[in-house]
Structures are given as structure tokens and as C-alpha cells.
Amino acid sequence: MTGRSRIASALAATALSALLAGCASGPQANPDDPLEPMNRVTFKVNDTVDEYVAVPISKGYKAVTPEPVRQAVTNFYSNLADVGNFANNLLQGKGTAAAETLMRVAINSVLGIGGLIDIATAAGIERHSQDLGLTLGVWGFPQGPYIVLPLFGPSTVRDGIGLAGSFYLDPAHYLDPAWRNSLFALNVVNVRTNLLGATDLLSLAALDKYSFVRDGYLQRRRYLLGQGGDDLPSYDDEDEGTPSDVPKRIKPDTPASPDAPAKPDADGAKPEATPPVPAATPAPAPGMAK
């Protein structure tokens, strides 16, 4: 799984993309969701399990586990996830991203004590998060209908196939079953703990939780595939640029100082001299006008 920064980024993007869709309308027919009646039943079961099982366990884990320890656990699983990120970047033909991801794994595994400390991010080596569902999308596989998987949550046919295949890209999959299952359970609890704030956001923002989650998930996946860049701005780096829909601040024209020499144009020609502007006559002070 990814780190807390990526989770926060995903939550922000999901909330932005789905807020209007989730708040402004109730259940409506969606061409991406032909299985909606069945999906709503599964969603309700998942939501009940989350409310009465996952959330209490996660709150207890948060109460007894110091934040630095939780962060170390998050870093550890993020380092494991980078192994899959490397493979998927390679499969997508993203050589630079694959090389940087491999560097992240090497640095964090050796210098970061098995990934408990995220030294690569501190060193400025960017994380390039990918998964097999996105790889299949890059290869041209159709998305297929939206599906709510039992316990796993929102998905599509393509992402569901990718999820099944991604288990083989997880190094923990090849451990002894006892270790593998323990690591999987800890990862689930840790990730759900990091997402506790999303529970309140979802409850407050959505009149129809099912539509909110579905629309946010689908738009987020399309954005990650480069199919919805205008809908969701990037939250990973504030210095990457200004979204095109945000008006840029325009500085008012400032008249040049009469003593300042005129700057030549790009072709070397000097611009025509601008005639001086006569000084405005000051207005009489109050009480002095005749």
C-alpha cells in the first residue's frame, strides 16, 4: 500500500471530483454501473462490516500505537508496494519512473532499515504509484462495469483482474502463510487507521454514500490514466504548476520611469518613445473650492 501522503492526495482528489455528484443528486442510472442493484447490496454489507468491525479495531490500534510507530509501519508497507510499482512502471514502458522506483526500494530497504524510514522521499526521489489495473488500462483493456467487491470495496472488471494479479507482485505473498496473513492483517488495520478521517468526510459530504464513492472512484481512476486531467488537479506538488481553470494573477501595467531607458525588443529594435504624460492638476483641498 502507499504512504499517508498518497492517501491524503487521493482523498482530496476524490472529494473534489465527487462532491457535487454525491451531494446534488440521489441514485440515478449510470452507464458505468449496470450492476447497481447488486452493487448497492454489497456496498451496504461492506459498510456495515466497516462500521462495526474495521473502525473499532482501527480506533483501538490508533489508541495503543504511537504515531511514529504507525508511520514506520506505513513506510514499511509503502516500500513493499514500491516493488509492484517498479514492475508496473516497467510494464507501462516508463523507464525513468521504473528506475527511480527501483532506487527507492534499494535506498529505503538498506538505509531505511527495511523500509521503516522513508529516506528516498526525504532525498527527493519521487514515488511513482501504479497498479496492475492501471497497467491493463494503459495497454488498452476496457474498463468494464463498475463492481463493488466484498470487503475490498469499489472496483471495475479491469481493476478486479488487476487486483487478483497484484498479489503475485507483493513480496509478502511468497512468505510462509502465517507470516503472510499476519502482515496482510496488519496492513489492512494500518491503512484503515490512516483513513479514519475519511469516514467523517463521507458522512458529512454525501447524501448518497454509494454514488459518492462510485463517482469519486471512477473519476479518480480515469484521472490516473490521464483521461480526466482537467477534472482533478494534482495535489502531490504545489510547485508543479497552476491548474488551467484557476485564473492567474495579472499585474497592472506600470508606466515606465521617465528616466529609465527603454528596453529593446526581441529583434533588437528600440521601441518608439512614449510621449510624456502631463502631470494631473491636484484637486483643491476641501473647503478651498470657490
C-alpha positions in Angstrom: 0.0 0.0 0.0 1.1 3.6 -0.3 2.1 6.1 2.3 0.0 8.7 4.1 0.9 11.5 1.6 -0.5 9.5 -1.2 -3.6 8.6 0.8 -4.3 12.2 1.6 -3.7 13.2 -2.0 -6.2 10.5 -3.2 -8.8 11.6 -0.6 -8.5 15.2 -1.6 -8.9 14.4 -5.3 -11.7 12.0 -4.7 -13.6 14.5 -2.5 -13.1 17.3 -5.1 -14.3 15.2 -8.0 -17.3 13.6 -6.4 -18.6 16.3 -4.0 -21.1 17.8 -6.4 -22.1 14.5 -7.9 -22.7 13.0 -4.4 -24.4 16.0 -2.9 -26.5 17.3 -5.7 -28.3 14.1 -6.7 -29.8 10.9 -5.4 -29.4 7.5 -7.0 -29.5 7.8 -10.8 -28.8 5.4 -13.7 -25.1 5.4 -14.5 -23.9 3.8 -17.7 -20.8 2.6 -15.9 -22.8 0.9 -13.3 -25.3 -1.6 -14.9 -25.0 -3.8 -11.8 -26.1 -1.1 -9.4 -28.8 -3.1 -7.6 -26.4 -5.9 -6.7 -23.6 -3.4 -6.0 -25.7 -1.5 -3.5 -26.3 -4.6 -1.5 -22.6 -5.5 -1.4 -21.8 -1.9 -0.5 -24.3 -2.0 2.4 -22.7 -5.2 3.7 -19.2 -3.7 3.4 -20.3 -0.5 5.1 -21.8 -2.4 8.0 -18.7 -4.6 8.4 -16.5 -1.4 8.3 -18.7 0.4 10.9 -18.9 -2.4 13.4 -15.6 -4.3 12.9 -12.9 -2.3 11.0 -13.5 1.1 12.5 -13.5 -0.1 16.2 -10.3 -2.2 15.6 -8.6 0.7 13.9 -9.5 3.2 16.6 -8.1 0.7 19.2 -4.9 0.3 17.2 -4.6 4.1 17.0 -5.1 4.4 20.7 -2.4 2.0 21.7 0.1 2.6 18.9 2.3 5.8 19.0 2.2 7.9 15.8 5.9 7.3 15.0 5.3 3.5 15.1 2.3 3.8 12.8 4.3 6.0 10.4 7.1 3.3 10.4 4.5 0.6 9.6 3.1 2.8 6.8 6.6 3.3 5.4 7.3 -0.4 5.6 4.3 -1.3 3.5 4.9 1.6 1.1 8.4 0.1 0.5 6.8 -3.3 -0.3 4.4 -1.6 -2.6 7.2 0.0 -4.5 8.2 -3.4 -5.7 4.9 -3.7 -7.5 5.2 0.0 -8.6 8.5 -0.9 -10.2 7.1 -3.8 -12.1 4.1 -1.8 -13.3 6.1 1.2 -14.4 8.3 -1.2 -16.3 5.3 -2.9 -18.0 4.0 0.5 -19.0 7.2 1.5 -20.6 8.0 4.2 -18.1 11.7 3.7 -17.9 12.6 6.7 -15.8 9.8 6.1 -13.3 10.8 2.4 -13.0 14.5 3.4 -12.4 13.5 5.9 -9.7 11.2 3.4 -8.1 14.0 0.8 -8.0 16.3 3.3 -6.4 13.6 4.0 -3.8 13.4 0.3 -2.9 17.2 0.0 -2.7 17.7 3.1 -0.6 14.8 2.5 1.8 15.5 -1.2 2.2 19.2 -0.7 3.1 19.5 2.8 4.6 15.9 2.9 5.9 16.1 -0.3 8.0 13.9 -2.4 5.8 11.7 0.5 4.7 10.7 1.6 8.2 12.2 5.1 7.4 11.4 6.7 4.1 14.8 8.2 3.2 14.1 8.2 -0.5 11.3 10.7 -0.2 13.4 12.9 2.0 16.2 12.7 -0.6 13.8 14.0 -3.3 13.2 10.7 -5.1 9.6 10.7 -6.3 7.2 7.8 -5.7 5.5 6.7 -8.9 2.5 4.7 -7.7 1.0 2.3 -10.2 -1.0 -1.0 -10.1 -1.9 -3.7 -12.5 -5.3 -2.3 -13.1 -3.7 0.9 -14.4 -1.2 -1.1 -16.5 -4.1 -3.0 -18.1 -5.7 0.4 -18.9 -2.5 1.7 -20.5 -2.4 -1.5 -22.6 -5.9 -0.7 -23.9 -8.1 -3.1 -21.9 -11.6 -1.7 -21.5 -12.7 -0.7 -18.0 -15.8 -2.8 -17.9 -18.7 -2.3 -15.5 -18.3 -0.9 -12.0 -18.2 -3.6 -9.3 -18.3 -3.4 -5.5 -16.1 -6.3 -4.3 -17.0 -7.9 -1.0 -14.6 -6.5 1.7 -12.3 -4.9 -1.0 -14.8 -2.2 -2.0 -15.1 -0.2 -5.3 -13.6 -1.6 -8.4 -14.2 -2.4 -12.1 -13.9 -5.6 -14.1 -10.4 -4.4 -15.2 -9.3 -3.3 -11.8 -10.6 -6.5 -10.3 -8.5 -8.6 -12.6 -5.6 -6.3 -11.8 -6.2 -6.8 -8.1 -6.0 -10.5 -8.4 -2.8 -10.3 -10.3 -1.2 -7.8 -8.0 -1.0 -10.4 -5.2 1.8 -12.0 -7.2 3.7 -8.7 -7.3 3.6 -8.4 -3.5 6.8 -9.8 -1.9 4.7 -10.9 1.2 2.8 -13.3 -1.0 5.8 -15.6 -1.1 6.3 -15.8 2.7 5.1 -18.6 5.0 1.3 -18.4 5.2 1.4 -17.5 8.9 3.7 -14.5 8.3 1.9 -13.5 5.1 -1.6 -13.5 6.7 -0.3 -11.5 9.7 1.3 -8.9 7.5 -1.8 -8.7 5.4 -4.0 -8.2 8.5 -1.7 -5.5 10.0 -1.6 -3.7 6.7 -5.4 -3.6 6.5 -5.7 -2.3 10.0 -3.0 0.3 9.5 -4.5 1.6 6.2 -7.9 1.8 7.7 -6.5 3.7 10.7 -4.9 6.2 8.3 -8.3 6.7 6.6 -10.4 7.2 9.8 -10.8 10.9 8.8 -12.4 9.9 5.6 -15.4 8.4 7.5 -16.4 11.8 8.8 -15.8 13.4 5.4 -18.0 10.8 3.7 -20.8 11.1 6.2 -20.9 14.9 6.0 -20.4 15.4 2.3 -22.6 12.8 0.7 -26.4 12.4 0.7 -26.0 9.1 -1.2 -22.8 7.5 0.0 -22.9 4.8 -2.7 -23.0 7.3 -5.5 -20.3 9.5 -3.8 -17.9 6.6 -3.6 -18.7 5.2 -7.0 -18.3 8.5 -8.9 -15.2 9.5 -6.9 -13.6 6.1 -7.6 -14.3 6.1 -11.3 -13.2 9.7 -11.8 -10.0 9.1 -9.8 -9.1 6.1 -11.9 -9.6 8.0 -15.1 -7.5 10.8 -13.9 -4.7 8.4 -13.0 -4.9 7.1 -16.6 -4.7 10.6 -18.0 -8.3 10.6 -19.1 -9.5 13.3 -16.8 -6.7 15.7 -16.2 -9.0 18.7 -16.5 -11.3 17.4 -13.7 -8.8 16.7 -11.0 -5.8 18.9 -10.3 -2.6 17.4 -8.9 -2.2 17.6 -5.1 1.2 16.0 -4.9 3.3 19.0 -5.6 2.1 22.6 -5.3 5.0 23.8 -7.5 4.2 21.6 -10.5 2.0 24.4 -12.0 -1.3 26.2 -11.7 -4.4 24.3 -12.9 -5.7 25.7 -16.2 -9.1 26.6 -14.6 -7.5 28.8 -12.0 -7.1 32.4 -13.2 -3.6 33.7 -12.9 -3.0 36.9 -11.1 -2.4 39.7 -13.7 -0.2 42.6 -12.6 -1.4 46.0 -13.6 0.7 47.8 -16.2 3.1 50.1 -14.5 4.3 53.1 -16.5 8.0 53.2 -17.1 10.0 55.8 -15.2 10.8 58.8 -17.5 14.5 58.4 -16.5 14.6 54.7 -17.2 16.0 53.7 -20.7 13.6 51.8 -22.9 14.3 48.1 -23.3 14.9 46.9 -26.9 12.5 44.4 -28.4 13.5 40.8 -29.0 14.7 41.6 -32.6 17.0 44.4 -31.3 14.9 47.3 -32.5 14.2 50.0 -30.0 10.6 50.8 -29.3 9.2 54.2 -30.2 9.4 56.8 -27.5 6.3 57.2 -25.5 5.3 60.9 -25.1 5.4 62.1 -21.5 2.1 62.2 -19.7 1.3 65.6 -18.2 1.0 65.7 -14.5 -2.5 65.9 -13.3 -3.6 69.1 -11.6 -4.1 68.4 -7.9 -7.7 68.8 -6.7 -8.3 71.6 -4.2 -8.5 70.7 -0.6 -11.9 70.5 1.0 -13.2 74.0 1.9 -10.8 75.8 -0.5 -13.0 75.5 -3.7 -14.6 78.7 -4.8 
